[in-house]
Amino acid sequence: MPRRRPPWLPSPPRRLPVALLSLLLVGVPGLLTPAPAPLAQEPSDPVEGSWTGILELPGGQELPIVFHILRELDGTYTATMDSPAQGAFGMPVASVAVAGDSVTLELPPLQARYRGAVTAPNRMEGEWEQGPMAFPLPLERGEATGEFARPPRPQDPEPPFPYRAEDVRYPNPEAGIELAGTLTVPEGEGPFPAVALITGSGAQDRDQSILGHRPFLVLADHLTRQGIAVLRSDDRGVGESGGDFTSATSRDFAGDAAAAVAYLRSRPEVDQERVGLVGHSEGGVIAPMVAVEWGGVDFVVLLASPGLPGAELLAMQGAAIGRAMGVSDEAIQESARIQAAFFQIILEEDDPDLRVERAEALLRQVVAESDPDERAAQGIPPGGEEAWIAGQLQMAGSEWLRFFLAYDPREHLTRLEIPALALLAGKDTQVPAEENRPELEWALAGAPGAEVRILPGLNHLFQTAETGAPAEYAQIEETFAPAALEAVAAWILAR
């Protein structure tokens, strides 16, 4: 029997929108408490509906939250969550427990839980718990409008499509896992040139969903319309892909990308002489690794990808983002000092428990030896010291971060023997173009037909930007600048 879905509840995505920060306690300043549209009459079910509220964080920051709760025909409940300011919509709630007027919503990927109780027909009082912290989160039942609504994304492709899209699964035998993705194939008999897309850092779905944008969906649509078959996949442990994301490093993800290449080569529609990889950010670090160590790759496209070791890149990134946001030179220098000491601990200490212990001692020293103004300059709001320390300690124990800090992408870039295109973005604050271009040009000197270009006016996501700061990503309606899309397609078709 089909499930009943009221008109106010948006259809849930098949895949988890990722790119929500691992902790929601980042906050977005300046948002006002909404006035949700009231319901005309008392609802028949005390908890079913869309519930909106503002999560008030330390330092006066406010973050809009939306829960969509649905009662199924068998009497059980399902739910999704939106964090509109972070561009995350339709995140599945793992479990929904309802007892009378009380509800508990569990979100393990965020290490979070919401506990609430209906106190009036359209009012719920409750708390948002995340890690060791708990914050009041009252909710109102009503339509998700205004700052609670999904922002416009005019480049999102709409059907009908002039190509075939097929959901696929393929194995990574080395890791013993199965990966899932979408293969888009142009109309006609083929064979077609084909690429596998490799996402950047963080748990990403096949569309590389971030802040309401779906760059890989837009890129795949454009390339396929130009006659290129495209495979885009959920990261391991994300969406429909198996495996464990949290324990993986860039080298593990390279194995997954190699499995994607092998899958493309198994398809009869694919031109066996033109199978490539397109990687964004960390994905551009992974693509040369795959080409050199696994083989089977005829060309690579590197989008906003670094030519410097991870520790150097992140130091450069912190300074560039700070300048774009108007942070003082003194605060930027102090952040760099703290970051360098933090990274040194991560690189020196093999034991993850000792690594976290040493990092915690450093972070508590930073808090103890700074005054409120100095802490605020480092992004630590009053009362938010423990949340800041907890967030940093999550990174300290990360094997992914340890590998990334130590890895030098030039190790594999210099060994490439296939054509390579490296596109950098002129206003990128995460992989600054001018600093990375000479390193890429030097490292790719031996690759036949290699090109390194800077596309002016674009940020790290290849959006047309003003400052390039990450704070702009969600505010920009454009997902992927047409000039960048055309540059990628034209270069691939010329191979």
Secondary structure as UniProt FT lines:
FT   TURN            7..8
FT   TURN            25..26
FT   TURN            29..30
FT   STRAND          49..56
FT   HELIX           58..60
FT   STRAND          62..71
FT   TURN            73..74
FT   STRAND          77..83
FT   HELIX           84..86
FT   STRAND          88..92
FT   STRAND          95..99
FT   TURN            100..101
FT   STRAND          102..107
FT   HELIX           108..110
FT   STRAND          112..120
FT   TURN            121..122
FT   STRAND          123..130
FT   TURN            131..132
FT   STRAND          133..136
FT   STRAND          139..141
FT   HELIX           146..148
FT   TURN            154..155
FT   STRAND          163..172
FT   TURN            173..176
FT   STRAND          177..186
FT   STRAND          192..198
FT   TURN            206..207
FT   TURN            211..212
FT   HELIX           215..225
FT   TURN            226..227
FT   STRAND          229..233
FT   TURN            236..237
FT   TURN            239..240
FT   TURN            246..247
FT   HELIX           250..265
FT   TURN            268..269
FT   STRAND          270..280
FT   HELIX           282..293
FT   STRAND          299..303
FT   HELIX           310..324
FT   TURN            325..326
FT   HELIX           329..348
FT   HELIX           352..368
FT   HELIX           372..377
FT   TURN            378..379
FT   TURN            382..383
FT   HELIX           385..396
FT   HELIX           399..406
FT   HELIX           410..413
FT   TURN            414..415
FT   STRAND          420..425
FT   TURN            426..427
FT   HELIX           433..443
FT   TURN            444..446
FT   TURN            448..449
FT   STRAND          451..455
FT   TURN            456..457
FT   TURN            460..461
FT   HELIX           470..472
FT   TURN            473..475
FT   HELIX           482..493
//
